[in-house]
Amino acid sequence: MSTLDNEVKITTYDRLLRAWENSMELVRDYEMYSKRVEDGEIKQVFKDFAEDEGMHASKLREMLLDYRREH
């Protein structure tokens, strides 16, 4: 058995999945932060970040599903 047999290979699909999961977690975090801060300007920044990250999550999900169909 060579050392290559013991290596873990992280695929493009794995990376897309992880990025999508991370992005969704950030959406939840930013939404929670926006509800827990008093300062209106900071609240709005967190709301904007949640929306932006939601678009990232949506795009990553689309790419993930496309990649799975193609491979």
Residue pairs with C-beta under 8 A, 6 or more apart in sequence:
12 67
13 64
13 67
13 68
13 71
16 60
16 63
16 64
16 67
17 64
19 60
20 57
20 60
20 61
20 64
23 53
23 56
23 57
23 60
24 57
26 49
26 50
26 53
27 50
27 53
27 54
27 57
30 46
30 47
30 49
30 50
30 53
31 46
31 47
31 50
33 46
34 43
34 44
34 46
34 47
34 50
37 43
37 46
